[in-house]
Amino acid sequence: MSVKAWLKERFPIDYDKFIEINENIFIKEPIPIHMKKWWYCMGATPLILFTLQVLTGIFLAFYFVPSPEMAYESVRHITQDVRFGFWVRGLHRWGANLMILSLFLHITRVYFTRSYQKPREINWILGVILFGLALTFSFTGYSLTYNQLSYWAVTVGTNLIKSVPIIGHSLLVFMRGGEEVTANTLTRFYMLHVWFLPLFLVFFLVLHIIVLRLHGVSEPEGFPKGKYFPFYPHHFYKIIIATLFLLAVMSALSIILPPGIGLPADPTTTPFHIKPEWYFYPTYRFLRMVPLKVGIYVTAAFLIAFTFWPFIEPLLSKKNSVRRNISYGVGALTLIITLALTIWESLT
């Protein structure tokens, strides 16, 4: 009896139909012609990096101990004693940075090609949620090393939560597991990083892909409409090339610029200069420039406008050409301010 017949006897489904459906969904999926250009087809990059983050995170979890007494030592052990431990940790660290960067570039491309317009508004919102989850992922992961910089970065970062109106103090206590950064904080951040955030991210990622499949990839102006090519082999090989390229870049960075371990966390000694990771520089610099409560309100207003921009843009003008100019102007101004604040903070 053949394997196919054996399986069919125990799982009585139409395998030929099953294979045909999967071929049509994945192998023969029509891809718009503009996706042959690398700039337009790299929406898969964050997904590739997230997959690598999951794999390297599982290996790190074999050795990491989420307790104040052992967290720093377990990171040191991974970095210095475990065979290829420094490489796996380097892949995880640099993968997180590249994932944030790739999401930023992807959102920028989607914005300036106006791919968020009707009927794809919900997918834009899902993308913004995924970006927020990725930032939270990085923040919680950074804290787990439990060295001086990560401990005090968590202290400063969670202190900002207190300024949130009405629910600020309750959120602070919930995040820290008390009034101060303690063992409870490390345990909660570990649970968020390893269990809750991956589940949330996978849920919203699946929704994002489903909505993308339902509406198809938006076709930007300047490309012939109605021309497609099958997912396999052209686009499939591009994803393979992108994966290998990312692995090579992350490996090179892990060797040339390996992540350090710093000094163990000391709650009694505040470091001279505390900074968050680079992707928080714009917000951090802005909050230092203005009164904290004003900064919190302005940041919240910006996040709301950014999230619901596909619905806000049509209200600004009913003329498409005017809307396009307003959209490009707002996007360019936001990008310039973001880059300026990032550079400013990196130089101070």
SVG drawing of the C-alpha trace seen along z (x, -y; Angstrom):
<svg xmlns="http://www.w3.org/2000/svg" viewBox="-15 -72 50 74">
<polyline fill="none" stroke="black" stroke-width="0.4" points="0.0,0.0 1.4,-3.4 1.9,-6.2 -0.8,-8.3 -3.3,-5.4 -2.4,-4.7 -3.0,-8.4 -6.2,-8.6 -7.6,-5.6 -7.0,-7.2 -7.7,-10.8 -10.4,-10.5 -10.0,-13.8 -9.5,-14.6 -5.7,-15.0 -5.7,-15.9 -8.2,-18.7 -6.2,-19.7 -3.0,-20.0 -4.7,-21.9 -6.2,-24.4 -2.8,-25.0 -1.1,-25.4 -3.6,-28.1 -3.2,-29.8 0.6,-29.7 2.4,-28.4 0.3,-30.1 -0.7,-33.1 -0.8,-36.1 1.7,-38.8 1.4,-42.3 4.2,-43.1 5.6,-46.0 6.6,-43.4 9.5,-42.4 11.2,-45.5 12.9,-44.8 11.6,-48.0 8.0,-46.8 8.4,-43.2 10.1,-43.5 6.9,-43.4 8.0,-39.8 11.3,-41.0 9.7,-41.7 8.1,-38.2 11.4,-36.6 13.1,-38.4 10.3,-37.6 10.7,-33.9 14.4,-34.1 13.7,-35.9 11.5,-33.1 14.1,-30.5 17.0,-32.2 14.8,-33.2 14.0,-29.5 17.7,-28.6 18.4,-31.5 15.5,-30.4 17.3,-27.1 19.9,-28.9 18.3,-32.1 17.1,-32.3 14.5,-35.1 15.5,-36.0 17.5,-39.1 20.1,-36.8 20.7,-34.7 19.6,-36.8 22.8,-38.7 24.9,-35.6 22.9,-33.5 23.4,-36.1 27.2,-36.2 27.2,-32.3 25.4,-32.4 27.8,-35.0 31.1,-33.7 30.7,-29.9 28.0,-28.4 29.3,-27.2 28.1,-29.6 26.1,-31.4 27.5,-34.8 26.4,-34.2 22.9,-33.2 22.6,-36.1 24.0,-38.4 21.5,-37.2 18.7,-37.8 19.9,-41.3 20.6,-42.5 17.5,-40.8 15.4,-42.9 17.0,-46.1 16.7,-45.0 13.0,-44.1 12.2,-47.5 14.1,-49.1 12.4,-47.0 9.0,-47.7 9.8,-51.4 10.8,-51.2 7.8,-49.1 5.4,-51.6 7.2,-54.5 6.8,-52.8 3.1,-52.0 2.5,-55.6 4.2,-57.3 2.6,-54.9 -0.7,-55.6 -1.4,-51.9 -3.5,-52.5 -6.4,-54.0 -9.9,-52.4 -10.5,-49.5 -7.2,-48.8 -7.6,-51.1 -8.0,-48.2 -4.7,-46.7 -2.9,-50.0 -4.3,-49.9 -3.2,-46.3 0.3,-47.3 0.5,-50.1 -0.5,-47.7 2.2,-45.2 4.8,-48.0 3.8,-48.9 4.0,-45.2 7.5,-45.0 8.6,-48.0 7.2,-46.5 8.9,-43.2 12.3,-45.0 11.7,-47.0 10.9,-43.9 13.7,-41.9 16.3,-44.6 15.3,-44.6 16.0,-40.9 19.8,-41.3 19.5,-42.9 22.7,-44.9 23.0,-48.5 21.8,-50.2 18.8,-47.9 17.7,-48.1 17.8,-51.9 16.3,-52.1 13.3,-50.1 13.1,-52.3 13.1,-55.5 10.8,-54.0 8.2,-52.8 8.4,-56.1 6.9,-57.8 3.8,-55.7 3.0,-57.5 2.2,-60.6 -0.6,-58.9 -3.8,-60.6 -6.2,-58.6 -4.7,-55.1 -1.0,-56.0 -0.3,-54.9 -2.3,-51.7 -0.4,-50.9 2.9,-51.5 2.1,-49.1 0.8,-46.5 4.0,-46.7 6.4,-46.7 4.5,-44.4 4.8,-47.1 5.9,-50.6 9.6,-49.8 11.5,-47.8 12.0,-44.4 12.1,-40.7 8.4,-40.9 9.2,-43.3 11.7,-41.0 9.3,-38.0 6.5,-40.1 8.6,-41.3 9.9,-37.8 6.3,-36.5 5.3,-39.3 8.3,-38.8 8.1,-35.0 4.4,-34.2 1.9,-37.1 3.5,-39.3 4.3,-36.4 0.6,-35.3 -0.6,-38.9 1.8,-39.4 1.0,-36.2 -2.8,-36.9 -2.5,-40.4 0.0,-39.1 -2.5,-36.4 -5.2,-39.1 -2.8,-41.3 -2.1,-38.6 -5.7,-37.5 -6.8,-41.1 -3.9,-41.4 -5.1,-38.2 -8.7,-39.4 -7.9,-42.7 -4.7,-41.8 -1.5,-43.8 -2.2,-47.5 -0.8,-48.5 0.9,-51.9 0.7,-54.5 3.2,-54.3 3.0,-50.5 0.9,-48.6 -2.4,-47.4 -3.6,-43.9 -0.2,-42.3 0.8,-39.5 3.3,-36.7 3.0,-33.5 4.5,-33.5 6.7,-30.5 9.5,-30.6 10.4,-34.3 9.0,-35.7 9.7,-32.6 13.4,-32.8 13.5,-36.5 12.3,-35.5 15.0,-32.8 17.7,-35.3 16.4,-37.9 16.6,-35.3 20.1,-34.3 21.2,-38.0 19.7,-38.9 21.4,-35.9 24.7,-37.0 24.3,-40.6 23.2,-39.6 26.1,-37.1 28.6,-39.7 27.2,-42.3 27.3,-39.6 31.0,-39.1 32.1,-42.6 29.8,-44.3 28.9,-41.6 26.4,-42.6 28.2,-43.3 27.0,-42.3 27.9,-45.5 27.9,-45.7 25.4,-43.9 22.3,-45.9 22.8,-47.9 19.6,-49.6 21.7,-51.8 23.9,-53.4 22.4,-55.4 24.6,-55.4 25.9,-58.8 24.1,-58.6 21.0,-56.6 19.6,-56.2 17.0,-53.9 17.5,-52.0 17.8,-54.1 14.2,-53.4 13.0,-55.3 15.3,-58.3 12.7,-60.5 10.1,-60.1 12.8,-60.3 14.3,-63.5 10.9,-65.1 9.8,-64.3 13.0,-65.9 12.4,-69.1 8.9,-69.9 7.1,-69.5 6.4,-65.9 2.6,-66.0 2.5,-68.2 4.8,-65.7 2.6,-62.7 -0.6,-64.4 1.1,-65.4 2.6,-61.9 -0.8,-60.3 -2.4,-62.7 0.2,-61.9 -0.2,-58.1 -4.0,-58.4 -3.7,-60.5 -1.1,-58.1 -3.2,-55.0 -6.4,-56.4 -4.7,-58.5 -6.5,-56.5 -9.8,-57.9 -8.4,-61.4 -6.9,-62.0 -10.2,-62.0 -11.7,-64.5 -8.9,-67.1 -10.1,-67.6 -12.4,-65.9 -10.0,-66.6 -7.6,-63.7 -4.7,-65.9 -5.0,-68.1 -5.2,-65.0 -2.1,-63.6 -0.1,-66.8 -1.3,-67.0 -0.4,-63.4 3.1,-63.8 3.6,-67.0 2.6,-65.5 4.6,-62.3 7.7,-64.3 7.5,-66.6 7.0,-63.6 10.0,-61.8 12.3,-64.8 11.3,-65.5 11.8,-61.8 15.2,-61.7 16.3,-65.0 15.3,-64.0 17.0,-60.6 20.3,-62.2 20.1,-64.9 19.7,-62.4 22.4,-60.1 24.9,-63.0 24.2,-64.1"/>
</svg>
